[in-house]
């Protein structure tokens, strides 16, 4: 045998001629560059996506915190409104404004007749409380610091009340 290789015959020979005989780096370079570019692009897109998700997460946290603060403020305002709407608070504010409880009401029937005797509303003296230690025994002072409407000259201090007539025809 000689030192030269014999060419392959048949189908194997044709395939061997299509394949390069030595290592070829020229054909691999574009493929390697394509893979590196795809991997780099994927990494960059993942970083951008992660940054966008983190930004959304921070914004969501901020909005939740603002919602909690606004809910707390709304509840505090609702407590204030409820406090002002309590009957005792309404009565106190009405007395401070000089308002007095109404007298006996009178009603108009559909035929135009008046049932009951209308009365003028007058100020009732405030309930007498036990004097506080150190308070003078001169008497109770009005809560607003001014004279009550019943103390004005020409206004009666008390008005007799009359029971309302009842109609038995109904």
Phi and psi in radians as a Rosetta constraint file:
Dihedral C 1 N 2 CA 2 C 2 CIRCULARHARMONIC -1.709 0.35
Dihedral N 2 CA 2 C 2 N 3 CIRCULARHARMONIC 2.961 0.35
Dihedral C 2 N 3 CA 3 C 3 CIRCULARHARMONIC -1.424 0.35
Dihedral N 3 CA 3 C 3 N 4 CIRCULARHARMONIC 0.011 0.35
Dihedral C 3 N 4 CA 4 C 4 CIRCULARHARMONIC -1.713 0.35
Dihedral N 4 CA 4 C 4 N 5 CIRCULARHARMONIC 2.534 0.35
Dihedral C 4 N 5 CA 5 C 5 CIRCULARHARMONIC -1.463 0.35
Dihedral N 5 CA 5 C 5 N 6 CIRCULARHARMONIC 2.447 0.35
Dihedral C 5 N 6 CA 6 C 6 CIRCULARHARMONIC -1.394 0.35
Dihedral N 6 CA 6 C 6 N 7 CIRCULARHARMONIC 2.491 0.35
Dihedral C 6 N 7 CA 7 C 7 CIRCULARHARMONIC -1.188 0.35
Dihedral N 7 CA 7 C 7 N 8 CIRCULARHARMONIC 2.566 0.35
Dihedral C 7 N 8 CA 8 C 8 CIRCULARHARMONIC -1.310 0.35
Dihedral N 8 CA 8 C 8 N 9 CIRCULARHARMONIC 2.669 0.35
Dihedral C 8 N 9 CA 9 C 9 CIRCULARHARMONIC -1.946 0.35
Dihedral N 9 CA 9 C 9 N 10 CIRCULARHARMONIC 2.727 0.35
Dihedral C 9 N 10 CA 10 C 10 CIRCULARHARMONIC 1.307 0.35
Dihedral N 10 CA 10 C 10 N 11 CIRCULARHARMONIC -2.478 0.35
Dihedral C 10 N 11 CA 11 C 11 CIRCULARHARMONIC -1.155 0.35
Dihedral N 11 CA 11 C 11 N 12 CIRCULARHARMONIC -0.748 0.35
Dihedral C 11 N 12 CA 12 C 12 CIRCULARHARMONIC -1.064 0.35
Dihedral N 12 CA 12 C 12 N 13 CIRCULARHARMONIC -0.612 0.35
Dihedral C 12 N 13 CA 13 C 13 CIRCULARHARMONIC -1.166 0.35
Dihedral N 13 CA 13 C 13 N 14 CIRCULARHARMONIC -0.732 0.35
Dihedral C 13 N 14 CA 14 C 14 CIRCULARHARMONIC -1.136 0.35
Dihedral N 14 CA 14 C 14 N 15 CIRCULARHARMONIC -0.724 0.35
Dihedral C 14 N 15 CA 15 C 15 CIRCULARHARMONIC -1.165 0.35
Dihedral N 15 CA 15 C 15 N 16 CIRCULARHARMONIC -0.656 0.35
Dihedral C 15 N 16 CA 16 C 16 CIRCULARHARMONIC -1.160 0.35
Dihedral N 16 CA 16 C 16 N 17 CIRCULARHARMONIC -0.599 0.35
Dihedral C 16 N 17 CA 17 C 17 CIRCULARHARMONIC -1.243 0.35
Dihedral N 17 CA 17 C 17 N 18 CIRCULARHARMONIC -0.491 0.35
Dihedral C 17 N 18 CA 18 C 18 CIRCULARHARMONIC -1.268 0.35
Dihedral N 18 CA 18 C 18 N 19 CIRCULARHARMONIC -0.576 0.35
Dihedral C 18 N 19 CA 19 C 19 CIRCULARHARMONIC -1.437 0.35
Dihedral N 19 CA 19 C 19 N 20 CIRCULARHARMONIC 2.418 0.35
Dihedral C 19 N 20 CA 20 C 20 CIRCULARHARMONIC -1.191 0.35
Dihedral N 20 CA 20 C 20 N 21 CIRCULARHARMONIC 2.560 0.35
Dihedral C 20 N 21 CA 21 C 21 CIRCULARHARMONIC -1.394 0.35
Dihedral N 21 CA 21 C 21 N 22 CIRCULARHARMONIC -0.476 0.35
Dihedral C 21 N 22 CA 22 C 22 CIRCULARHARMONIC -2.028 0.35
Dihedral N 22 CA 22 C 22 N 23 CIRCULARHARMONIC 2.957 0.35
Dihedral C 22 N 23 CA 23 C 23 CIRCULARHARMONIC -1.183 0.35
Dihedral N 23 CA 23 C 23 N 24 CIRCULARHARMONIC 2.242 0.35
Dihedral C 23 N 24 CA 24 C 24 CIRCULARHARMONIC -2.010 0.35
Dihedral N 24 CA 24 C 24 N 25 CIRCULARHARMONIC 1.989 0.35
Dihedral C 24 N 25 CA 25 C 25 CIRCULARHARMONIC -1.575 0.35
Dihedral N 25 CA 25 C 25 N 26 CIRCULARHARMONIC -0.270 0.35
Dihedral C 25 N 26 CA 26 C 26 CIRCULARHARMONIC -1.183 0.35
Dihedral N 26 CA 26 C 26 N 27 CIRCULARHARMONIC -0.604 0.35
Dihedral C 26 N 27 CA 27 C 27 CIRCULARHARMONIC -1.388 0.35
Dihedral N 27 CA 27 C 27 N 28 CIRCULARHARMONIC -0.443 0.35
Dihedral C 27 N 28 CA 28 C 28 CIRCULARHARMONIC -1.464 0.35
Dihedral N 28 CA 28 C 28 N 29 CIRCULARHARMONIC -0.441 0.35
Dihedral C 28 N 29 CA 29 C 29 CIRCULARHARMONIC -1.035 0.35
Dihedral N 29 CA 29 C 29 N 30 CIRCULARHARMONIC -0.847 0.35
Dihedral C 29 N 30 CA 30 C 30 CIRCULARHARMONIC -1.113 0.35
Dihedral N 30 CA 30 C 30 N 31 CIRCULARHARMONIC -0.637 0.35
Dihedral C 30 N 31 CA 31 C 31 CIRCULARHARMONIC -1.156 0.35
Dihedral N 31 CA 31 C 31 N 32 CIRCULARHARMONIC -0.773 0.35
Dihedral C 31 N 32 CA 32 C 32 CIRCULARHARMONIC -1.120 0.35
Dihedral N 32 CA 32 C 32 N 33 CIRCULARHARMONIC -0.745 0.35
Dihedral C 32 N 33 CA 33 C 33 CIRCULARHARMONIC -1.089 0.35
Dihedral N 33 CA 33 C 33 N 34 CIRCULARHARMONIC -0.706 0.35
Dihedral C 33 N 34 CA 34 C 34 CIRCULARHARMONIC -1.087 0.35
Dihedral N 34 CA 34 C 34 N 35 CIRCULARHARMONIC -0.791 0.35
Dihedral C 34 N 35 CA 35 C 35 CIRCULARHARMONIC -1.119 0.35
Dihedral N 35 CA 35 C 35 N 36 CIRCULARHARMONIC -0.752 0.35
Dihedral C 35 N 36 CA 36 C 36 CIRCULARHARMONIC -1.112 0.35
Dihedral N 36 CA 36 C 36 N 37 CIRCULARHARMONIC -0.750 0.35
Dihedral C 36 N 37 CA 37 C 37 CIRCULARHARMONIC -1.117 0.35
Dihedral N 37 CA 37 C 37 N 38 CIRCULARHARMONIC -0.720 0.35
Dihedral C 37 N 38 CA 38 C 38 CIRCULARHARMONIC -1.118 0.35
Dihedral N 38 CA 38 C 38 N 39 CIRCULARHARMONIC -0.778 0.35
Dihedral C 38 N 39 CA 39 C 39 CIRCULARHARMONIC -1.117 0.35
Dihedral N 39 CA 39 C 39 N 40 CIRCULARHARMONIC -0.742 0.35
Dihedral C 39 N 40 CA 40 C 40 CIRCULARHARMONIC -1.114 0.35
Dihedral N 40 CA 40 C 40 N 41 CIRCULARHARMONIC -0.762 0.35
Dihedral C 40 N 41 CA 41 C 41 CIRCULARHARMONIC -1.099 0.35
Dihedral N 41 CA 41 C 41 N 42 CIRCULARHARMONIC -0.699 0.35
Dihedral C 41 N 42 CA 42 C 42 CIRCULARHARMONIC -1.117 0.35
Dihedral N 42 CA 42 C 42 N 43 CIRCULARHARMONIC -0.747 0.35
Dihedral C 42 N 43 CA 43 C 43 CIRCULARHARMONIC -1.107 0.35
Dihedral N 43 CA 43 C 43 N 44 CIRCULARHARMONIC -0.767 0.35
Dihedral C 43 N 44 CA 44 C 44 CIRCULARHARMONIC -1.116 0.35
Dihedral N 44 CA 44 C 44 N 45 CIRCULARHARMONIC -0.744 0.35
Dihedral C 44 N 45 CA 45 C 45 CIRCULARHARMONIC -1.153 0.35
Dihedral N 45 CA 45 C 45 N 46 CIRCULARHARMONIC -0.640 0.35
Dihedral C 45 N 46 CA 46 C 46 CIRCULARHARMONIC -1.125 0.35
Dihedral N 46 CA 46 C 46 N 47 CIRCULARHARMONIC -0.697 0.35
Dihedral C 46 N 47 CA 47 C 47 CIRCULARHARMONIC -1.124 0.35
Dihedral N 47 CA 47 C 47 N 48 CIRCULARHARMONIC -0.735 0.35
Dihedral C 47 N 48 CA 48 C 48 CIRCULARHARMONIC -1.129 0.35
Dihedral N 48 CA 48 C 48 N 49 CIRCULARHARMONIC -0.735 0.35
Dihedral C 48 N 49 CA 49 C 49 CIRCULARHARMONIC -1.108 0.35
Dihedral N 49 CA 49 C 49 N 50 CIRCULARHARMONIC -0.760 0.35
Dihedral C 49 N 50 CA 50 C 50 CIRCULARHARMONIC -1.098 0.35
Dihedral N 50 CA 50 C 50 N 51 CIRCULARHARMONIC -0.708 0.35
Dihedral C 50 N 51 CA 51 C 51 CIRCULARHARMONIC -1.120 0.35
Dihedral N 51 CA 51 C 51 N 52 CIRCULARHARMONIC -0.732 0.35
Dihedral C 51 N 52 CA 52 C 52 CIRCULARHARMONIC -1.125 0.35
Dihedral N 52 CA 52 C 52 N 53 CIRCULARHARMONIC -0.714 0.35
Dihedral C 52 N 53 CA 53 C 53 CIRCULARHARMONIC -1.150 0.35
Dihedral N 53 CA 53 C 53 N 54 CIRCULARHARMONIC -0.698 0.35
Dihedral C 53 N 54 CA 54 C 54 CIRCULARHARMONIC -1.132 0.35
Dihedral N 54 CA 54 C 54 N 55 CIRCULARHARMONIC -0.698 0.35
Dihedral C 54 N 55 CA 55 C 55 CIRCULARHARMONIC -1.088 0.35
Dihedral N 55 CA 55 C 55 N 56 CIRCULARHARMONIC -0.744 0.35
Dihedral C 55 N 56 CA 56 C 56 CIRCULARHARMONIC -1.113 0.35
Dihedral N 56 CA 56 C 56 N 57 CIRCULARHARMONIC -0.653 0.35
Dihedral C 56 N 57 CA 57 C 57 CIRCULARHARMONIC -1.144 0.35
Dihedral N 57 CA 57 C 57 N 58 CIRCULARHARMONIC -0.736 0.35
Dihedral C 57 N 58 CA 58 C 58 CIRCULARHARMONIC -1.128 0.35
Dihedral N 58 CA 58 C 58 N 59 CIRCULARHARMONIC -0.711 0.35
Dihedral C 58 N 59 CA 59 C 59 CIRCULARHARMONIC -1.140 0.35
Dihedral N 59 CA 59 C 59 N 60 CIRCULARHARMONIC -0.712 0.35
Dihedral C 59 N 60 CA 60 C 60 CIRCULARHARMONIC -1.088 0.35
Dihedral N 60 CA 60 C 60 N 61 CIRCULARHARMONIC -0.729 0.35
Dihedral C 60 N 61 CA 61 C 61 CIRCULARHARMONIC -1.094 0.35
Dihedral N 61 CA 61 C 61 N 62 CIRCULARHARMONIC -0.734 0.35
Dihedral C 61 N 62 CA 62 C 62 CIRCULARHARMONIC -1.115 0.35
Dihedral N 62 CA 62 C 62 N 63 CIRCULARHARMONIC -0.754 0.35
Dihedral C 62 N 63 CA 63 C 63 CIRCULARHARMONIC -1.169 0.35
Dihedral N 63 CA 63 C 63 N 64 CIRCULARHARMONIC -0.635 0.35
Dihedral C 63 N 64 CA 64 C 64 CIRCULARHARMONIC -1.124 0.35
Dihedral N 64 CA 64 C 64 N 65 CIRCULARHARMONIC -0.727 0.35
Dihedral C 64 N 65 CA 65 C 65 CIRCULARHARMONIC -1.110 0.35
Dihedral N 65 CA 65 C 65 N 66 CIRCULARHARMONIC -0.760 0.35
Dihedral C 65 N 66 CA 66 C 66 CIRCULARHARMONIC -1.115 0.35
Dihedral N 66 CA 66 C 66 N 67 CIRCULARHARMONIC -0.685 0.35
Dihedral C 66 N 67 CA 67 C 67 CIRCULARHARMONIC -1.094 0.35
Dihedral N 67 CA 67 C 67 N 68 CIRCULARHARMONIC -0.731 0.35
Dihedral C 67 N 68 CA 68 C 68 CIRCULARHARMONIC -1.111 0.35
Dihedral N 68 CA 68 C 68 N 69 CIRCULARHARMONIC -0.771 0.35
Dihedral C 68 N 69 CA 69 C 69 CIRCULARHARMONIC -1.096 0.35
Dihedral N 69 CA 69 C 69 N 70 CIRCULARHARMONIC -0.761 0.35
Dihedral C 69 N 70 CA 70 C 70 CIRCULARHARMONIC -1.192 0.35
Dihedral N 70 CA 70 C 70 N 71 CIRCULARHARMONIC -0.607 0.35
Dihedral C 70 N 71 CA 71 C 71 CIRCULARHARMONIC -1.146 0.35
Dihedral N 71 CA 71 C 71 N 72 CIRCULARHARMONIC -0.735 0.35
Dihedral C 71 N 72 CA 72 C 72 CIRCULARHARMONIC -1.086 0.35
Dihedral N 72 CA 72 C 72 N 73 CIRCULARHARMONIC -0.743 0.35
Dihedral C 72 N 73 CA 73 C 73 CIRCULARHARMONIC -1.120 0.35
Dihedral N 73 CA 73 C 73 N 74 CIRCULARHARMONIC -0.717 0.35
Dihedral C 73 N 74 CA 74 C 74 CIRCULARHARMONIC -1.122 0.35
Dihedral N 74 CA 74 C 74 N 75 CIRCULARHARMONIC -0.691 0.35
Dihedral C 74 N 75 CA 75 C 75 CIRCULARHARMONIC -1.181 0.35
Dihedral N 75 CA 75 C 75 N 76 CIRCULARHARMONIC -0.664 0.35
Dihedral C 75 N 76 CA 76 C 76 CIRCULARHARMONIC -1.134 0.35
Dihedral N 76 CA 76 C 76 N 77 CIRCULARHARMONIC -0.740 0.35
Dihedral C 76 N 77 CA 77 C 77 CIRCULARHARMONIC -1.132 0.35
Dihedral N 77 CA 77 C 77 N 78 CIRCULARHARMONIC -0.659 0.35
Dihedral C 77 N 78 CA 78 C 78 CIRCULARHARMONIC -1.147 0.35
Dihedral N 78 CA 78 C 78 N 79 CIRCULARHARMONIC -0.659 0.35
Dihedral C 78 N 79 CA 79 C 79 CIRCULARHARMONIC -1.103 0.35
Dihedral N 79 CA 79 C 79 N 80 CIRCULARHARMONIC -0.699 0.35
Dihedral C 79 N 80 CA 80 C 80 CIRCULARHARMONIC -1.086 0.35
Dihedral N 80 CA 80 C 80 N 81 CIRCULARHARMONIC -0.786 0.35
Dihedral C 80 N 81 CA 81 C 81 CIRCULARHARMONIC -1.085 0.35
Dihedral N 81 CA 81 C 81 N 82 CIRCULARHARMONIC -0.759 0.35
Dihedral C 81 N 82 CA 82 C 82 CIRCULARHARMONIC -1.097 0.35
Dihedral N 82 CA 82 C 82 N 83 CIRCULARHARMONIC -0.651 0.35
Dihedral C 82 N 83 CA 83 C 83 CIRCULARHARMONIC -1.139 0.35
Dihedral N 83 CA 83 C 83 N 84 CIRCULARHARMONIC -0.696 0.35
Dihedral C 83 N 84 CA 84 C 84 CIRCULARHARMONIC -1.258 0.35
Dihedral N 84 CA 84 C 84 N 85 CIRCULARHARMONIC -0.401 0.35
Dihedral C 84 N 85 CA 85 C 85 CIRCULARHARMONIC -1.578 0.35
Dihedral N 85 CA 85 C 85 N 86 CIRCULARHARMONIC -0.065 0.35
Dihedral C 85 N 86 CA 86 C 86 CIRCULARHARMONIC -1.146 0.35
Dihedral N 86 CA 86 C 86 N 87 CIRCULARHARMONIC 2.532 0.35
Dihedral C 86 N 87 CA 87 C 87 CIRCULARHARMONIC -1.004 0.35
Dihedral N 87 CA 87 C 87 N 88 CIRCULARHARMONIC -0.716 0.35
Dihedral C 87 N 88 CA 88 C 88 CIRCULARHARMONIC -1.097 0.35
Dihedral N 88 CA 88 C 88 N 89 CIRCULARHARMONIC -0.742 0.35
Dihedral C 88 N 89 CA 89 C 89 CIRCULARHARMONIC -1.163 0.35
Dihedral N 89 CA 89 C 89 N 90 CIRCULARHARMONIC -0.685 0.35
Dihedral C 89 N 90 CA 90 C 90 CIRCULARHARMONIC -1.131 0.35
Dihedral N 90 CA 90 C 90 N 91 CIRCULARHARMONIC -0.732 0.35
Dihedral C 90 N 91 CA 91 C 91 CIRCULARHARMONIC -1.129 0.35
Dihedral N 91 CA 91 C 91 N 92 CIRCULARHARMONIC -0.760 0.35
Dihedral C 91 N 92 CA 92 C 92 CIRCULARHARMONIC -1.068 0.35
Dihedral N 92 CA 92 C 92 N 93 CIRCULARHARMONIC -0.794 0.35
Dihedral C 92 N 93 CA 93 C 93 CIRCULARHARMONIC -1.138 0.35
Dihedral N 93 CA 93 C 93 N 94 CIRCULARHARMONIC -0.672 0.35
Dihedral C 93 N 94 CA 94 C 94 CIRCULARHARMONIC -1.115 0.35
Dihedral N 94 CA 94 C 94 N 95 CIRCULARHARMONIC -0.743 0.35
Dihedral C 94 N 95 CA 95 C 95 CIRCULARHARMONIC -1.134 0.35
Dihedral N 95 CA 95 C 95 N 96 CIRCULARHARMONIC -0.658 0.35
Dihedral C 95 N 96 CA 96 C 96 CIRCULARHARMONIC -1.086 0.35
Dihedral N 96 CA 96 C 96 N 97 CIRCULARHARMONIC -0.553 0.35
Dihedral C 96 N 97 CA 97 C 97 CIRCULARHARMONIC -1.482 0.35
Dihedral N 97 CA 97 C 97 N 98 CIRCULARHARMONIC -0.006 0.35
Dihedral C 97 N 98 CA 98 C 98 CIRCULARHARMONIC 1.552 0.35
Dihedral N 98 CA 98 C 98 N 99 CIRCULARHARMONIC 0.220 0.35
Dihedral C 98 N 99 CA 99 C 99 CIRCULARHARMONIC -1.449 0.35
Dihedral N 99 CA 99 C 99 N 100 CIRCULARHARMONIC 2.644 0.35
Dihedral C 99 N 100 CA 100 C 100 CIRCULARHARMONIC -2.253 0.35
Dihedral N 100 CA 100 C 100 N 101 CIRCULARHARMONIC 2.747 0.35
Dihedral C 100 N 101 CA 101 C 101 CIRCULARHARMONIC -1.105 0.35
Dihedral N 101 CA 101 C 101 N 102 CIRCULARHARMONIC 2.577 0.35
Dihedral C 101 N 102 CA 102 C 102 CIRCULARHARMONIC -1.280 0.35
Dihedral N 102 CA 102 C 102 N 103 CIRCULARHARMONIC 2.730 0.35
Dihedral C 102 N 103 CA 103 C 103 CIRCULARHARMONIC -1.461 0.35
Dihedral N 103 CA 103 C 103 N 104 CIRCULARHARMONIC -2.795 0.35
Dihedral C 103 N 104 CA 104 C 104 CIRCULARHARMONIC -1.202 0.35
Dihedral N 104 CA 104 C 104 N 105 CIRCULARHARMONIC 2.330 0.35
Dihedral C 104 N 105 CA 105 C 105 CIRCULARHARMONIC -1.448 0.35
Dihedral N 105 CA 105 C 105 N 106 CIRCULARHARMONIC 2.758 0.35
Dihedral C 105 N 106 CA 106 C 106 CIRCULARHARMONIC -2.065 0.35
Dihedral N 106 CA 106 C 106 N 107 CIRCULARHARMONIC 2.578 0.35
Dihedral C 106 N 107 CA 107 C 107 CIRCULARHARMONIC -2.112 0.35
Dihedral N 107 CA 107 C 107 N 108 CIRCULARHARMONIC 2.523 0.35
Dihedral C 107 N 108 CA 108 C 108 CIRCULARHARMONIC -1.738 0.35
Dihedral N 108 CA 108 C 108 N 109 CIRCULARHARMONIC 2.221 0.35
Dihedral C 108 N 109 CA 109 C 109 CIRCULARHARMONIC -1.402 0.35
Dihedral N 109 CA 109 C 109 N 110 CIRCULARHARMONIC 2.837 0.35
Dihedral C 109 N 110 CA 110 C 110 CIRCULARHARMONIC -1.036 0.35
Dihedral N 110 CA 110 C 110 N 111 CIRCULARHARMONIC -0.454 0.35
Dihedral C 110 N 111 CA 111 C 111 CIRCULARHARMONIC -1.479 0.35
Dihedral N 111 CA 111 C 111 N 112 CIRCULARHARMONIC -0.019 0.35
Dihedral C 111 N 112 CA 112 C 112 CIRCULARHARMONIC 1.741 0.35
Dihedral N 112 CA 112 C 112 N 113 CIRCULARHARMONIC -0.037 0.35
Dihedral C 112 N 113 CA 113 C 113 CIRCULARHARMONIC -1.416 0.35
Dihedral N 113 CA 113 C 113 N 114 CIRCULARHARMONIC 2.671 0.35
Dihedral C 113 N 114 CA 114 C 114 CIRCULARHARMONIC -1.759 0.35
Dihedral N 114 CA 114 C 114 N 115 CIRCULARHARMONIC 2.218 0.35
Dihedral C 114 N 115 CA 115 C 115 CIRCULARHARMONIC -1.818 0.35
Dihedral N 115 CA 115 C 115 N 116 CIRCULARHARMONIC 2.270 0.35
Dihedral C 115 N 116 CA 116 C 116 CIRCULARHARMONIC 1.614 0.35
Dihedral N 116 CA 116 C 116 N 117 CIRCULARHARMONIC 2.989 0.35
Dihedral C 116 N 117 CA 117 C 117 CIRCULARHARMONIC -2.031 0.35
Dihedral N 117 CA 117 C 117 N 118 CIRCULARHARMONIC 2.027 0.35
Dihedral C 117 N 118 CA 118 C 118 CIRCULARHARMONIC -1.200 0.35
Dihedral N 118 CA 118 C 118 N 119 CIRCULARHARMONIC 2.487 0.35
Dihedral C 118 N 119 CA 119 C 119 CIRCULARHARMONIC -2.222 0.35
Dihedral N 119 CA 119 C 119 N 120 CIRCULARHARMONIC 2.670 0.35
Dihedral C 119 N 120 CA 120 C 120 CIRCULARHARMONIC -1.378 0.35
Dihedral N 120 CA 120 C 120 N 121 CIRCULARHARMONIC 2.424 0.35
Dihedral C 120 N 121 CA 121 C 121 CIRCULARHARMONIC -1.316 0.35
Dihedral N 121 CA 121 C 121 N 122 CIRCULARHARMONIC 2.308 0.35
Dihedral C 121 N 122 CA 122 C 122 CIRCULARHARMONIC -2.216 0.35
Dihedral N 122 CA 122 C 122 N 123 CIRCULARHARMONIC 2.737 0.35
Dihedral C 122 N 123 CA 123 C 123 CIRCULARHARMONIC -1.382 0.35
Dihedral N 123 CA 123 C 123 N 124 CIRCULARHARMONIC 2.303 0.35
Dihedral C 123 N 124 CA 124 C 124 CIRCULARHARMONIC -1.649 0.35
Dihedral N 124 CA 124 C 124 N 125 CIRCULARHARMONIC 2.549 0.35
Dihedral C 124 N 125 CA 125 C 125 CIRCULARHARMONIC -1.126 0.35
Dihedral N 125 CA 125 C 125 N 126 CIRCULARHARMONIC 2.534 0.35
Dihedral C 125 N 126 CA 126 C 126 CIRCULARHARMONIC -1.135 0.35
Dihedral N 126 CA 126 C 126 N 127 CIRCULARHARMONIC 2.675 0.35
Dihedral C 126 N 127 CA 127 C 127 CIRCULARHARMONIC -1.092 0.35
Dihedral N 127 CA 127 C 127 N 128 CIRCULARHARMONIC 2.451 0.35
Dihedral C 127 N 128 CA 128 C 128 CIRCULARHARMONIC -1.438 0.35
Dihedral N 128 CA 128 C 128 N 129 CIRCULARHARMONIC 2.149 0.35
Dihedral C 128 N 129 CA 129 C 129 CIRCULARHARMONIC -1.838 0.35
Dihedral N 129 CA 129 C 129 N 130 CIRCULARHARMONIC 2.829 0.35
Dihedral C 129 N 130 CA 130 C 130 CIRCULARHARMONIC -1.102 0.35
Dihedral N 130 CA 130 C 130 N 131 CIRCULARHARMONIC 2.378 0.35
Dihedral C 130 N 131 CA 131 C 131 CIRCULARHARMONIC -1.138 0.35
Dihedral N 131 CA 131 C 131 N 132 CIRCULARHARMONIC 2.479 0.35
Dihedral C 131 N 132 CA 132 C 132 CIRCULARHARMONIC -1.343 0.35
Dihedral N 132 CA 132 C 132 N 133 CIRCULARHARMONIC 2.631 0.35
Dihedral C 132 N 133 CA 133 C 133 CIRCULARHARMONIC -1.047 0.35
Dihedral N 133 CA 133 C 133 N 134 CIRCULARHARMONIC 2.305 0.35
Dihedral C 133 N 134 CA 134 C 134 CIRCULARHARMONIC 1.564 0.35
Dihedral N 134 CA 134 C 134 N 135 CIRCULARHARMONIC -0.105 0.35
Dihedral C 134 N 135 CA 135 C 135 CIRCULARHARMONIC -1.456 0.35
Dihedral N 135 CA 135 C 135 N 136 CIRCULARHARMONIC 2.628 0.35
Dihedral C 135 N 136 CA 136 C 136 CIRCULARHARMONIC -1.337 0.35
Dihedral N 136 CA 136 C 136 N 137 CIRCULARHARMONIC 2.664 0.35
Dihedral C 136 N 137 CA 137 C 137 CIRCULARHARMONIC -1.637 0.35
Dihedral N 137 CA 137 C 137 N 138 CIRCULARHARMONIC 0.455 0.35
Dihedral C 137 N 138 CA 138 C 138 CIRCULARHARMONIC -1.288 0.35
Dihedral N 138 CA 138 C 138 N 139 CIRCULARHARMONIC -0.309 0.35
Dihedral C 138 N 139 CA 139 C 139 CIRCULARHARMONIC 2.209 0.35
Dihedral N 139 CA 139 C 139 N 140 CIRCULARHARMONIC 2.911 0.35
Dihedral C 139 N 140 CA 140 C 140 CIRCULARHARMONIC -1.266 0.35
Dihedral N 140 CA 140 C 140 N 141 CIRCULARHARMONIC 2.443 0.35
Dihedral C 140 N 141 CA 141 C 141 CIRCULARHARMONIC -1.723 0.35
Dihedral N 141 CA 141 C 141 N 142 CIRCULARHARMONIC 2.677 0.35
Dihedral C 141 N 142 CA 142 C 142 CIRCULARHARMONIC -1.237 0.35
Dihedral N 142 CA 142 C 142 N 143 CIRCULARHARMONIC 2.537 0.35
Dihedral C 142 N 143 CA 143 C 143 CIRCULARHARMONIC -1.121 0.35
Dihedral N 143 CA 143 C 143 N 144 CIRCULARHARMONIC -0.504 0.35
Dihedral C 143 N 144 CA 144 C 144 CIRCULARHARMONIC -1.573 0.35
Dihedral N 144 CA 144 C 144 N 145 CIRCULARHARMONIC -0.113 0.35
Dihedral C 144 N 145 CA 145 C 145 CIRCULARHARMONIC 1.500 0.35
Dihedral N 145 CA 145 C 145 N 146 CIRCULARHARMONIC -0.047 0.35
Dihedral C 145 N 146 CA 146 C 146 CIRCULARHARMONIC -2.053 0.35
Dihedral N 146 CA 146 C 146 N 147 CIRCULARHARMONIC 2.939 0.35
Dihedral C 146 N 147 CA 147 C 147 CIRCULARHARMONIC -1.255 0.35
Dihedral N 147 CA 147 C 147 N 148 CIRCULARHARMONIC 2.586 0.35
Dihedral C 147 N 148 CA 148 C 148 CIRCULARHARMONIC -1.356 0.35
Dihedral N 148 CA 148 C 148 N 149 CIRCULARHARMONIC 2.790 0.35
Dihedral C 148 N 149 CA 149 C 149 CIRCULARHARMONIC -1.085 0.35
Dihedral N 149 CA 149 C 149 N 150 CIRCULARHARMONIC -0.471 0.35
Dihedral C 149 N 150 CA 150 C 150 CIRCULARHARMONIC -1.303 0.35
Dihedral N 150 CA 150 C 150 N 151 CIRCULARHARMONIC -0.284 0.35
Dihedral C 150 N 151 CA 151 C 151 CIRCULARHARMONIC -1.489 0.35
Dihedral N 151 CA 151 C 151 N 152 CIRCULARHARMONIC -0.049 0.35
Dihedral C 151 N 152 CA 152 C 152 CIRCULARHARMONIC -1.288 0.35
Dihedral N 152 CA 152 C 152 N 153 CIRCULARHARMONIC 2.510 0.35
Dihedral C 152 N 153 CA 153 C 153 CIRCULARHARMONIC -1.134 0.35
Dihedral N 153 CA 153 C 153 N 154 CIRCULARHARMONIC 2.469 0.35
Dihedral C 153 N 154 CA 154 C 154 CIRCULARHARMONIC 1.580 0.35
Dihedral N 154 CA 154 C 154 N 155 CIRCULARHARMONIC -0.043 0.35
Dihedral C 154 N 155 CA 155 C 155 CIRCULARHARMONIC -1.932 0.35
Dihedral N 155 CA 155 C 155 N 156 CIRCULARHARMONIC 2.334 0.35
Dihedral C 155 N 156 CA 156 C 156 CIRCULARHARMONIC -1.240 0.35
Dihedral N 156 CA 156 C 156 N 157 CIRCULARHARMONIC 2.529 0.35
Dihedral C 156 N 157 CA 157 C 157 CIRCULARHARMONIC -1.450 0.35
Dihedral N 157 CA 157 C 157 N 158 CIRCULARHARMONIC -0.553 0.35
Dihedral C 157 N 158 CA 158 C 158 CIRCULARHARMONIC -2.375 0.35
Dihedral N 158 CA 158 C 158 N 159 CIRCULARHARMONIC 2.618 0.35
Dihedral C 158 N 159 CA 159 C 159 CIRCULARHARMONIC -2.213 0.35
Dihedral N 159 CA 159 C 159 N 160 CIRCULARHARMONIC 2.256 0.35
Dihedral C 159 N 160 CA 160 C 160 CIRCULARHARMONIC -1.155 0.35
Dihedral N 160 CA 160 C 160 N 161 CIRCULARHARMONIC 2.492 0.35
Dihedral C 160 N 161 CA 161 C 161 CIRCULARHARMONIC -1.755 0.35
Dihedral N 161 CA 161 C 161 N 162 CIRCULARHARMONIC 2.486 0.35
Dihedral C 161 N 162 CA 162 C 162 CIRCULARHARMONIC -2.076 0.35
Dihedral N 162 CA 162 C 162 N 163 CIRCULARHARMONIC 2.457 0.35
Dihedral C 162 N 163 CA 163 C 163 CIRCULARHARMONIC -1.193 0.35
Dihedral N 163 CA 163 C 163 N 164 CIRCULARHARMONIC 2.601 0.35
Dihedral C 163 N 164 CA 164 C 164 CIRCULARHARMONIC -1.316 0.35
Dihedral N 164 CA 164 C 164 N 165 CIRCULARHARMONIC 2.407 0.35
Dihedral C 164 N 165 CA 165 C 165 CIRCULARHARMONIC -1.238 0.35
Dihedral N 165 CA 165 C 165 N 166 CIRCULARHARMONIC 2.499 0.35
Dihedral C 165 N 166 CA 166 C 166 CIRCULARHARMONIC -1.804 0.35
Dihedral N 166 CA 166 C 166 N 167 CIRCULARHARMONIC 2.485 0.35
Dihedral C 166 N 167 CA 167 C 167 CIRCULARHARMONIC -1.751 0.35
Dihedral N 167 CA 167 C 167 N 168 CIRCULARHARMONIC 2.210 0.35
Dihedral C 167 N 168 CA 168 C 168 CIRCULARHARMONIC -1.594 0.35
Dihedral N 168 CA 168 C 168 N 169 CIRCULARHARMONIC -0.029 0.35
Dihedral C 168 N 169 CA 169 C 169 CIRCULARHARMONIC -1.404 0.35
Dihedral N 169 CA 169 C 169 N 170 CIRCULARHARMONIC -0.016 0.35
